[in-house]
């Protein structure tokens, strides 16, 4: 059995701290805006409210990429059933 990979240790620099702070401020601001929008749209159909919350998560991922240069990659997606609706697995 191969040895597990270890994460690279990165030192905290002022630039990294500033970018992290900028991300946190943006995420908190976006959370406030979306929370207010969702509270005011309580009478709207669920699909519209769900779409708003999806935009919030997409914004946060984009904001993370822009401010901290952190990205992600999904592996193993080929094993998910193609005809299964999103979020519903048997």
C-alpha positions as CSV (number, residue, x, y, z in Angstrom):
1,X,0.0,0.0,0.0
2,X,1.5,3.4,-1.0
3,X,2.2,6.0,1.6
4,X,-0.6,8.7,1.8
5,X,0.2,12.0,0.2
6,X,0.8,14.9,2.5
7,X,-0.4,18.4,1.9
8,X,2.3,21.0,1.2
9,X,2.9,23.4,4.1
10,X,2.4,27.0,3.1
11,X,3.5,29.9,5.3
12,X,1.0,32.6,6.0
13,X,2.1,35.9,4.4
14,X,0.6,39.3,4.7
15,X,-0.7,39.0,1.1
16,X,-2.4,35.7,1.9
17,X,-3.9,37.1,5.0
18,X,-5.2,40.2,3.1
19,X,-6.7,38.0,0.3
20,X,-8.4,35.8,2.9
21,X,-9.8,38.8,4.7
22,X,-11.1,40.2,1.4
23,X,-12.8,36.9,0.6
24,X,-14.4,36.7,4.1
25,X,-15.8,40.3,3.7
26,X,-17.2,39.5,0.3
27,X,-18.7,36.2,1.4
28,X,-20.3,37.9,4.5
29,X,-21.7,40.7,2.3
30,X,-23.1,38.3,-0.2
31,X,-24.6,36.2,2.5
32,X,-26.4,39.2,3.9
33,X,-27.8,40.2,0.5
34,X,-29.0,36.7,-0.3
35,X,-30.5,36.2,3.1
36,X,-32.5,39.4,2.7
37,X,-33.5,38.4,-0.8
38,X,-34.6,34.9,0.4
39,X,-36.5,36.3,3.3
40,X,-38.4,38.8,1.1
41,X,-39.1,36.1,-1.5
42,X,-40.8,33.7,0.9
43,X,-44.0,33.8,-1.2
44,X,-42.1,32.9,-4.4
45,X,-42.0,29.3,-5.7
46,X,-39.3,27.0,-4.2
47,X,-37.6,26.7,-7.6
48,X,-36.9,30.4,-7.7
49,X,-35.6,30.5,-4.1
50,X,-33.4,27.5,-4.8
51,X,-32.0,29.1,-7.9
52,X,-31.1,32.2,-5.8
53,X,-29.3,30.1,-3.3
54,X,-27.4,28.3,-6.1
55,X,-26.3,31.7,-7.4
56,X,-24.9,32.5,-3.9
57,X,-22.8,29.3,-3.8
58,X,-21.6,29.9,-7.4
59,X,-20.6,33.5,-6.5
60,X,-18.7,32.3,-3.4
61,X,-16.7,29.8,-5.5
62,X,-16.0,32.5,-8.1
63,X,-15.0,35.0,-5.4
64,X,-12.7,32.4,-3.8
65,X,-11.0,31.8,-7.2
66,X,-10.6,35.6,-7.8
67,X,-9.4,36.6,-4.3
68,X,-7.4,33.6,-3.1
69,X,-6.6,31.8,-6.4
70,X,-8.1,28.6,-5.0
71,X,-9.8,26.3,-7.5
72,X,-11.2,22.8,-7.3
73,X,-11.5,19.8,-9.6
74,X,-14.0,16.9,-9.2
75,X,-12.6,13.5,-9.8
76,X,-14.6,10.3,-10.1
77,X,-17.5,12.0,-11.7
78,X,-17.7,9.3,-14.3
79,X,-19.2,7.0,-11.7
80,X,-22.3,9.1,-11.1
81,X,-25.5,7.9,-12.8
82,X,-26.2,10.2,-15.8
83,X,-30.0,9.7,-15.7
84,X,-30.4,10.5,-12.0
85,X,-31.9,13.9,-11.1
86,X,-29.6,16.2,-9.2
87,X,-29.4,15.4,-5.5
88,X,-31.5,12.2,-5.8
89,X,-29.6,9.0,-5.8
90,X,-31.0,5.5,-5.4
